[in-house]
Amino acid sequence: MIENSPESVGPDRRTFLAAAATAAGTAAAIGASGALAPNSAAAQRFPLPFQAGQLRVLVTGDAGTGEKPQYAVADAARRLHAAHPFDIAVGLGDNIYEAGPNGPDDRQFRSKFEKPNAGLDFPWLMTLGNHDNTAIFPGDGGWLLRGDDEVKYHSRSRRWHMPSRYYSVELGVADFFVLDLNPLAAYIPPFLSPEWEPGGRYMTRQARWLDEALAASTAPWKFVCTHHPYANNGPHGPAGDYDGLPAPLSGGAAKTFFERHVAGRAQFLMSGHDHSQQVLENVAGLRGTRQIVSGAAGKTVNKASSKRFRARYENLRDRGFMTLDITPSTVGLTAYEVSASRPGARKAFETTYRR
């Protein structure tokens, strides 16, 4: 069963973004309200595995470049799918680089999603990222209405599952709660748009919906999916200190949202944004919720870890993806590393979580 929401690179990035904050009104006014209501399902959509007793999940993030590395990651996933089929995929945002789509019929949906993922024929639970909501600077997150084009694409694709900007999917052994925290983490905040501000109607309704949905869930496992992470050892940094920028660009409102509405209420928080793979645990503030970062399906940062949070596994060099094998009592997580010049994937890390 699906439970929808009731709402529907410059030379000096930090300097540019800090300056953009003072001139945010222009772009913020563009995103003045109007989240879409959920669309009806497309004909012949790949079916969700309702009330499944076990699930096999492909987890990717920050994939949508349409370039060779994305194809290499998708090809490696296809090889695994042929041997041990996936039931669903989770896409953790930045689905259409660099600046999001121009309407629901934009050719970029084909070149940066459908073609690379040909043969991965199952539902993809998609999350909105900052690049999907670009206004002026790629990834600024300042035109929130642009993300509605990705919601509309839900009715045009067999794979792409995004019935609303935030939504949940109940799959028996696990429930997935896909959030839209872009209004709380945009590099161009919605200063002049009360609908989108941290205390505005959009985030207030989303918080209420999430509280109620998590409380009502009886699934053995709960996964919250966001683009922006709470904890992160990569160069984007954690919530409250995104990119080392001053407030409100630092994501302090996102940090508060995580702590109030996610921490301790789900076993896993899965995020992209940082182009790396990380399995973090015992994160102060998350009260036992485990932070997983999988944002290396199209790009990589190739930088050193900040070591700010304890990591069971992290890779900031290679592209890759993760898989989840979920039963009522266990979640098996595996991280794969992928080379753009060598076919297939290398199993880099695996662990099993038990109830």
GIJOTA-V308285 format. One line per field, one symbol per residue. phi: phi as a letter, one per 40 degrees, with the letter a starting at -180 (. if undefined). A space follows every 50 residues. Layout:
# GIJOTA-V308285
phi: ???
This chain:
# GIJOTA-V308285
phi: .bbcccbd.ccbccccccccccbcdcccccccihdccdcccccgcccccd fccabbbcbbafcccgbdcccccccccccccccacccabbbcgfcbccbg cbgcbdcccccbbccdcdgccacbcbbcbcccbcbbcdgcgcbccccccc cccdcbbcccbacacbabbcbgcabbbcbbbdccbccbccdbbddccdcc ccccccccdcdccccccbcdbbbcbbccccbaccccgcdgacfgcccccc gcccdcddccbbdgbbcbbbbbgccababbafcdhcfgcccbbbbbcbaa cfbcccfcbcbcaaabbcciabbbbbbdbabcbbbbbbccbbcgbbcbaa abcbc
